[in-house]
Amino acid sequence: MNDILVELRAKLIKDKEKLLAHNKKPSNAQSKCDLTDAGDLASKLETQRNEIALYNLNQQHLEQIDLALERLKDEDALYCSSCGDSIAERLKIKPDAQRCVPCQEISESKLQHSQS
């Protein structure tokens, strides 16, 4: 396997291990504290909402890492999926990238136009 691919896969595995170690599923259990004050209840609900959002964001990141690890088994991953240019340097910064910057910008622009 290409040295760049080995390096990228090692970085992704390390990132995944960190996420797994720190991404605890939010508890739905009601705390035993007295939440009769509306401010306390609002604060607790906001904290729970933030914990759930962070957990979901981390889960999405874990899925992206898994997809990138699978893709990086093949040397084709070193090339833009749209134009075929090398993206080896971009992968060092964003290991789950599939396109070069210009092609990614075009893709995002098309997506924005289709959603409006």
HELIX and SHEET records of a PDB file:
HELIX    1   1 ASP A    3  HIS A   22  1                                  20    
HELIX    2   2 ALA A   38  ARG A   71  1                                  34    
HELIX    3   3 GLU A   75  LEU A   78  5                                   4    
HELIX    4   4 ALA A   88  ILE A   93  1                                   6    
HELIX    5   5 VAL A  101  GLN A  115  1                                  15    
END                                                                             
